[in-house]
């Protein structure tokens, strides 16, 4: 209306409004009756649509499912890949990522069944205050999304005892402005990176030695040395239409490529229809792929399956 002045709703009115809404959309489950299904399917359907719109993160889903039966049933079962003990950073008892990870390692050394198998990193810009965050046992480290969770300072250093079927999983975050490489896989557990971005890493984006890794829909860009450097007795597999390696070699030193293998014991496999030409582009001086020794067509090639 002309001349009308809009004012914030008084606190008492806000409380009344919220109480009214909650009474309509948050209903207690009716008492159980033998042989009678009293599940509020209509309300569950209503909340499924709400959660579909809100798109809660994995961390939020876990917390929401524990609040009430209605949220538990509306969000559905937790995928097997997200089941297990978990911890979350930021953490009230640990001021840094390395402190919390160190405690996880201590628990694993005492009793592997008591150690978190999932490590959620919430939305925000988080710093690793050492060159590398060491990871020595199978664990999933999951961010809130590559456009929401950012890690800087140090990279992930993956070691640990090699075990068939056991690996380190990194997902949904961006590694940027790391002092050295984004991920080191050094003669230990295999690893998987899913939906991640590595940008402006001081060293390589990904470096492997005596281990295997897999990247799914990952982007590696503007790193100082090679985007991916596969050293001795190493294999890395690339898949996903979003997988790109471009603009690397910013330090302009010799031997830096988008995709690089060291010798005949190192391989980069791209799952069809990916090719080295389509994935690795516009790296320094168009050095998009190469090998120090060995046939590039053998060391870096497209495969039909992993």
C-alpha positions in Angstrom: 0.0 0.0 0.0 1.2 3.6 -0.7 2.9 5.1 2.3 2.9 1.8 4.2 6.0 1.1 6.3 7.2 -2.5 6.5 8.6 -3.5 9.9 10.1 -6.7 11.2 7.7 -9.1 12.9 7.7 -8.7 16.7 9.5 -11.6 18.5 6.2 -12.8 20.1 4.6 -12.9 16.6 7.5 -14.8 15.1 7.3 -17.4 17.9 3.6 -17.8 17.4 4.1 -18.2 13.7 6.8 -20.9 14.1 4.7 -22.7 16.7 1.8 -22.8 14.3 4.0 -24.1 11.4 5.6 -26.7 13.6 2.3 -28.0 14.8 1.3 -28.6 11.1 4.4 -30.1 9.7 6.1 -31.8 12.7 3.6 -34.4 13.9 4.4 -37.1 16.4 4.0 -40.7 15.2 0.7 -42.1 16.4 0.9 -44.8 19.1 1.4 -48.3 17.7 -1.6 -50.6 17.4 -1.2 -54.3 16.8 -1.8 -55.3 13.2 -2.6 -51.7 12.2 -0.3 -49.6 10.0 -0.4 -46.1 11.4 2.6 -44.8 9.5 1.9 -41.1 8.4 2.7 -41.7 4.7 1.3 -38.4 3.6 3.5 -36.5 6.0 6.5 -38.6 5.0 5.9 -37.7 1.4 5.6 -34.1 2.3 9.0 -34.1 4.0 10.6 -36.0 1.2 9.7 -33.2 -1.1 11.1 -30.7 1.4 14.4 -32.5 1.7 14.6 -33.0 -2.1 14.5 -29.2 -2.4 16.9 -28.5 0.5 19.4 -31.2 -0.6 21.0 -31.8 2.8 24.7 -32.8 2.8 25.7 -36.3 4.0 26.6 -34.8 7.4 23.2 -33.0 7.7 21.4 -36.2 6.7 23.0 -38.2 9.5 22.0 -35.5 12.1 18.5 -35.0 10.8 17.7 -38.8 10.7 18.6 -38.9 14.4 16.2 -36.1 15.4 12.9 -37.9 15.0 11.1 -40.8 13.4 9.5 -38.6 10.8 12.9 -37.3 9.5 14.4 -40.8 9.8 11.7 -42.3 7.5 11.6 -39.3 5.1 15.3 -39.3 4.4 15.4 -43.0 3.8 18.2 -45.4 4.7 21.8 -44.4 4.8 23.8 -45.8 1.9 26.3 -48.5 2.8 29.1 -46.2 1.8 28.1 -43.8 4.5 27.5 -46.2 7.4 30.0 -46.5 10.2 31.5 -44.4 13.0 32.1 -40.8 12.0 33.6 -37.5 13.2 33.1 -34.0 12.0 35.5 -31.0 11.6 35.3 -28.3 12.9 35.4 -30.2 16.2 35.0 -28.7 19.7 38.0 -30.6 21.1 40.4 -30.2 18.2 41.6 -26.8 16.8 43.0 -28.2 13.6 42.5 -30.9 11.0 45.8 -32.5 11.9 44.9 -32.7 15.6 41.6 -34.5 14.9 43.2 -36.8 12.3 46.0 -37.6 14.8 43.4 -38.6 17.3 41.7 -40.9 14.7 45.0 -42.6 14.2 45.5 -43.1 17.9 42.0 -44.8 18.1 42.8 -47.0 15.1 46.1 -48.1 16.6 44.3 -48.9 19.9 41.4 -50.7 18.4 40.4 -50.3 14.7 36.7 -50.9 15.5 36.7 -47.8 17.6 38.2 -45.4 15.0 36.0 -43.3 12.8 35.6 -44.6 9.3 34.0 -41.4 8.0 35.5 -37.9 8.5 33.2 -35.1 7.5 34.6 -31.6 6.8 32.0 -28.9 7.0 31.5 -26.0 4.6 34.2 -23.4 5.0 37.9 -22.6 4.3 40.1 -24.9 6.3 43.9 -24.9 6.7 46.3 -27.7 7.1 49.2 -26.1 9.0 51.8 -28.7 8.0 53.0 -29.8 4.6 50.8 -32.8 4.6 47.9 -34.3 6.5 49.0 -37.9 7.0 46.3 -40.7 6.5 47.4 -44.1 7.6 44.2 -46.2 7.7 41.1 -46.8 5.5 38.8 -43.8 5.9 36.4 -41.7 3.9 37.0 -37.9 4.1 34.0 -36.0 2.8 33.4 -32.3 2.3 30.2 -30.4 1.8 30.9 -29.9 -1.9 33.8 -28.7 -4.0 32.2 -25.2 -4.0 31.7 -25.2 -0.3 34.6 -27.0 1.4 38.1 -25.7 0.7 41.4 -27.1 2.0 44.6 -25.1 1.8 48.1 -25.1 3.1 49.0 -28.8 3.0 47.9 -31.8 1.0 46.8 -35.3 1.9 49.6 -37.8 2.4 48.3 -41.4 2.0 50.3 -44.3 3.4 49.1 -47.2 5.6 49.3 -50.9 5.2 48.1 -52.1 1.8 45.0 -54.3 2.1 42.9 -55.8 -0.6 39.5 -54.0 -0.8 40.7 -51.2 1.6 41.3 -47.7 0.5 41.1 -44.0 1.4 38.3 -42.0 -0.2 38.3 -38.3 -0.6 35.2 -36.6 -1.9 33.4 -33.2 -2.4 36.0 -30.6 -1.7 38.6 -28.3 -3.3 42.3 -28.4 -2.5 43.8 -25.1 -3.3 47.0 -23.1 -2.6 48.7 -26.1 -1.0 52.4 -25.7 -0.3 53.3 -28.8 -2.2 51.1 -31.5 -4.0 47.4 -31.9 -3.4 47.5 -35.7 -2.9 50.5 -38.0 -2.3 49.9 -41.7 -2.6 53.2 -43.1 -1.3 53.6 -46.9 -1.2 50.5 -47.4 0.9 46.7 -47.7 0.7 45.0 -47.2 -2.7 42.8 -44.1 -2.9 39.8 -42.7 -4.6 39.1 -39.0 -5.3 35.5 -38.2 -6.3 34.1 -34.8 -7.4 37.2 -32.9 -6.3 39.1 -29.9 -7.6 42.8 -29.4 -7.2 43.9 -25.9 -8.1 47.1 -23.8 -7.6 48.9 -26.6 -5.7 52.5 -25.7 -5.3 53.7 -29.1 -6.5 51.8 -31.7 -8.5 48.1 -32.0 -8.3 48.3 -35.8 -7.8 51.6 -37.8 -7.2 51.8 -41.6 -6.9 54.5 -44.0 -6.0 54.1 -47.8 -5.5 50.3 -47.5 -5.2 47.1 -47.1 -7.2 44.5 -44.4 -7.4 41.3 -43.5 -9.1 39.8 -40.1 -10.0 36.1 -39.6 -10.8 34.9 -36.3 -12.1 37.9 -34.4 -10.8 39.5 -31.2 -12.1 43.2 -30.5 -11.8 44.3 -27.0 -12.8 47.0 -24.3 -12.4 49.3 -26.5 -10.3 53.0 -25.7 -10.2 54.3 -28.9 -11.7 52.4 -31.8 -13.5 48.7 -32.2 -13.0 49.2 -36.0 -12.4 52.6 -37.5 -11.9 52.6 -41.3 -11.9 56.0 -42.5 -10.6 57.4 -46.0 -10.3 55.1 -49.0 -10.0 52.0 -46.8 -9.9 48.6 -46.8 -11.7 46.0 -44.1 -11.7 42.6 -44.5 -13.4 40.5 -41.6 -14.6 36.8 -41.7 -15.3 33.8 -39.3 -15.6 32.9 -36.6 -18.1 33.9 -33.8 -15.7 37.5 -35.1 -15.4 39.8 -32.4 -16.7 43.5 -31.6 -16.4 44.4 -28.2 -17.8 46.6 -25.1 -17.2 49.3 -26.9 -15.1 53.0 -26.4 -15.1 52.8 -22.8 -13.9 56.3 -22.9 -12.4 57.5 -23.3 -16.0 60.1 -25.9 -15.0 61.2 -28.7 -17.3 59.5 -32.1 -17.3 56.0 -30.9 -16.3 53.0 -32.2 -18.1 49.3 -32.4 -17.7 49.6 -36.2 -17.5 53.0 -37.7 -16.8 54.4 -41.2 -16.2 57.9 -42.0 -15.1 58.8 -45.3 -16.8 57.4 -48.6 -18.0 56.1 -49.5 -14.5 53.8 -46.5 -14.3 50.4 -46.2 -16.0 47.6 -43.7 -16.5 44.4 -45.4 -17.7 41.4 -43.4 -18.9 38.0 -45.1 -19.1 36.3 -44.9 -22.5 35.2 -42.5 -23.9 37.9 -40.4 -22.2 41.2 -40.0 -24.0 44.4 -38.3 -23.0 43.7 -35.7 -25.7 40.2 -34.8 -24.4 41.2 -34.8 -20.7 44.5 -33.0 -20.7 44.5 -29.7 -22.5 46.2 -26.3 -22.4 49.0 -27.2 -20.0 52.3 -25.3 -20.2 53.7 -25.1 -23.7 51.0 -27.7 -24.7 52.9 -30.4 -22.8 49.7 -32.3 -22.1 51.0 -35.8 -21.7 54.4 -37.6 -21.8 56.6 -40.2 -20.2 60.3 -39.9 -19.1 60.9 -43.4 -20.5 58.6 -45.8 -22.3 55.9 -45.6 -25.0 53.3 -42.9 -24.2 50.7 -44.8 -26.2 51.2 -47.7 -23.7 51.8 -45.8 -20.5 48.9 -43.4 -21.0 45.9 -44.9 -22.8 42.2 -45.4 -23.0 40.7 -48.7 -21.7 37.3 -50.3 -21.9 37.2 -51.3 -18.2 39.2 -51.1 -15.1 
